[in-house]
Amino acid sequence: MFQRVLWVSLSQVLRSIALVLLPIAFLSLIAWATAGSITGNTSDPIRAALWVWLGIHRIPFSLSLPPAAVEGYLSYLPVGGLLFPFFAIRSSFARIVDRLERDTHLINIARVHFSLIYCLLAELLIFISKTDAIRPVWYIAIAILIPAVYLTTLTVGKNVTITQPVNFGTRIVALLLAISALFLAFSLFIHISTVQDLITVLQPGIFGGLLLLLINIVYLPNAAVSAMAYLSGTGFGVGANTMVSPLEHTVAQIPALPILGALPGMEHPQFLFSIFFFVMAGALLASWTISLSTRVLLQSYFVSIASIFLLTYFSSGSLLTQEMSTVGPSLWKFPLSVAIEMGVGILLAILIPRISMPSRKAKFNE
């Protein structure tokens, strides 16, 4: 029985990897054939496809940049890319659930097998694809993939239930992300000329333009999280010793990534009013949960802050060089500011009704 579970898990892990890797390899081969190569070695696009596959799983890279072998690091990777392995894993694990005839005991064993096999195959791809110049960080892959794949498999099946704190906490974060995305869209619209200038500088061509569009799409969640950090008042970095916030703008130059054309060109203190959204988010969370219990409120608040921390971790990092070592929101300032602002909203939602109640009772007695 356990051998059957192991075999089914292995076959579906291979399927989930192939669902994402094969289209990437196809695009890499087309790009290689279009752009050409100095060496003419067909292993180049295959290795590049493996790097892209690892990159969309948020596996960072340690680099030795030519020609002087300058040490670099690449951890600023697209959050939107996570959707591809997420749906591939869910699709493959759903087949496992059907094949095991919905036996809960066997399915739970399959989750563990699936996660471990997925991670082992990813480590194999890391070993195959690494070079002296580009080395995926294998130990971070273990720390990310096993829990991430396991949590993804938990979203499959009819017995999956979402607790109230997770439901309320993630809904609040989704609401804040939606507001931030609208702000990002507005900023892109008013800075459209800068975006066009960045595209002109790159001169991507037709096929390259399609790839550039795809890159910018998968980086949209990163930009939305940075927009949220801007609206919270803490801001974000676009390189070492840089800051973009309503009260500070210290950016000398930006990378040639069109989506970064949405960056504000100067300080805008008037946008500090947006802190009100985070205060109101805390008040809204309190209104949803206080009638249930104080424990649900506190747990929902914790889920919200934990979600903000995870979003910050995945949407920030280093971009190749030491000068671009800090891109995105601060890993501690942004979650801390949101925690304080939402906490103020929760306290106001709790205290204001209590303050108003005695005055209402006094008027009633009169």
C-alpha positions, 0 to 999 in steps of 0.5 A: 500500500505504501509503495503504491502511495510512493509511486503515485506521488512520484508520478504526479510530482513529475507531472507537476514539474513538467506542467511548468518546466516544459513551457518555460523550456519551449520559450527559452529555446525560441528566445535562444534561436531568435537571439542567437548564442556565442557558443551555439550550445543548446544546453544554454537555453535548457539551463536557463529554463531550469533557472527560471523554474527555480526562480518562480519558486522563489529560490535565490541565486548566488552570483559571480558577475563577469568579467571581474567575478564580482559577488552578487545575489538575486533574491528579488524574484516575482511573487506572481510566478508562484501561481504557476507551480501552485496550480500545477501542484494542486492539479497533480495532487487532485489526481492523487486524491482521486486515485487513493479513493479519498482514503484520508490516512493514505492522502495524508501520507501522500502529502508528505511523500509529495512534498519530499519528492518535489524538494528532492527533484528540485535539489537535483535540478539545482545540482544540474543547472549550477555553474561557477557564475550562477549557483541556486542556493540549495539550502534555502530551497529546502526551507521554502519548498517542503512547507510551501508544497505541503501547504499547497496540497492542503488546499486540495480536498473536500475536508479542507476547512479554513478557520475563522481567524485565517478567513478574517485575517487574509480578507483584511490583507486582500482588501489592503492589497486591492487598495494598493493595486488601485494606487499602483494602477493610478501611478502607472497611468500618470507616469506612463511616459516614463514607462514608455521611455524604459521600454524604448531603452530596452528595445526588446523587439516583438518576441522580446516585448512579449517576454518583457510583458510577461516579466512585468505581469509576474512582478505586479504583486511585488509592486503592489506590496511596495505600493502598500508599504508606501501607503502605510508611510514606511516606504520601500527601497530601490537599492542600497541607501535609497527610500521612496516614501511620502516624506522621503525620495532618495533614488538616483536611478532605477533599473530598466524594468518598465513597471518601476516607471510607476515610482513617484518622482518626489515626496508627496506628504499628502499621501500620509492620509492613506494611513487612515486605510490601515487604521480603518482595516483594524477597525473593520477587523474588530467589527467582524470578530469582536462579537465572536470572541476576543480570542478570534480577534487577536488570532485574526490580527496575528494572521493579518500581520503574519501575512503582511510579513510573508508578503514582505519577505517574498516581494523584497530582496537583492537584485544582482549587485551590491548597489541594488541589495535592498529592493522592496519594503523593509522586512521589519519596518513595514509589518511593524507599522501595519501592526501599529496602525491596525492596532490603533484601529482595533483599539478605537473600535473597542473603546469608542462604543464603550465611551459612548454607552454611558452618555447614551444611558445618561440621556435615557435616564433623563 
